[in-house]
Amino acid sequence: MDRKIKLTALLFISMIALSSCATMPFDTRMITEVYVADFNSEDIQSCRPSDVDLGHSQAREFFIRAKLVNRRKLHDHYNHAPCYIEGTLKYNNKPCDWEIRAGATGHIACGNQTEYFACDSCDDLFKPNSVL
């Protein structure tokens, strides 16, 4: 009986170790070919294109500066702006879609994996006529 418990515990620990290795950390240095495709607003009266007027290089800079957060933290601690820009990029040479909201939050979706971002040091990117 004691041996069976030890084997079960070893199997459980092995499964945890393997599952933690399955997901590699998201490295924003692997982001290339960022393309801004469109602007959308759920409330054009309060959130306009000028509120999230980022170019291609500024959108890449947003993801580089931003910190990774989980979806719950994004929901509970950051404002959900009603407008955003969206586009495509490559992450590790794989095509992905992205979105950046006027509240300095965003996400990157690559296949079935979505990474969420919040940027507390991106105010300069969201000011009109900012240059990078």
N, C-alpha and C positions, 0 to 999 in steps of 0.2 A: 504494500500500500504506500509506504514512504517513497519508494522508487517512482511510483506512478505520479505522485504529487510533484516530485522533483522534475520529472520529464514534462509534465504539464506546465510547470512554471518556466522551464527552459524554453519550451515552445512559445509560450506567451511573450516572453522577453525577446525572443528572436523575431517574432512577428512585429513587435513594436519597433525594433531596430531596423528591420527591413522597410517598414512603412515610412519611417522618418527619412530614410535615404531615397525614397522614391521621388520625392519632390525636392528639386534643387532650388536653392535660393534664387530669387529673381535679381539679376545683375543689370542695372540700367545702363551700364557701359556697353552692353550688347545691342542697344537700340540704334538702328540706322534707318535711312530712307524715310524719314518722317514727312508725311504729306497731309496738309490740311485740306479737307475736301468740302466741308459744308458747315454752315451755322444753323442752329435750330433754337427755337424759343417756345416755351410753353406759355409765356406771358410777355408778348412783345412790348406791352406798355411799360413794364417794370424791368425788363432785361433785354437789352439790345445788342447788336453786333459789336458796338464799341466797348461793351463790358467784358468781352472775351476775344479781343481782336489780336490773336497771336499768329505770327507767321510760322513757317515750317521749322526754322531753327529755334524759335521761342517755344514752340510746343515740345521739341526735344529737350530743351533746357528745363522746362517745367518738370518733366519726368525724371531728369537727372537730379534736380534739387529736391523734389518731393520725397517724402518718406512713405514707405509701404505701411499700410494699415489694413486691418481686417474690415470686413463689411459692416460689422456691428459698431466698431469705433467710428467709422465714417458716418454712419447714421446718427449715432448718439452725440458726437462731439463737433461735427462740422455742419455748416449751413448747406442746404440743398438749393443751389441757384437754379432758377427755371430756364436758363439758357446755357448753351454749350456749343463748342466746335467739335467736329469729329473728323476722323481720317484713318489713314493706314500707316503702318510702319513695318519694319522688319525687326524681329527679335531673334538673334542667333540665326539669321538668314531665313527665318520662317515668317510668312505674312501674318499680320495681326491687325485688329481694329482697335481704335482708341477713342476716348472722349475726354474732354477737359471742360469742366463747368466754370462759370464766372466766379464761383465761391472758392476757387483754387483747389478743387478736388477733381479727381478723374479716375479712369480705369483703362487698363489694357486687356483685351481679350484675345488670347491665342488658342484657337481650338476650343477645348472644353475647360481651359484654365483662365481665370480672370484675376488680375492683380489690381488692388485698389490703392489710390494715392491721395495724399493730402500735403499741401505745401504751405508751410507757415512763413517761408522766406521768399515768396514769389510776388509780393506786392508790386514790385517794379515791372513785372511782366504784364500786369493787368492794367497799367496806366496807359492812357492814350499816347501814341507816338513813342512807346518805349523802343529802344534799339539794342540789339545784341550783336 
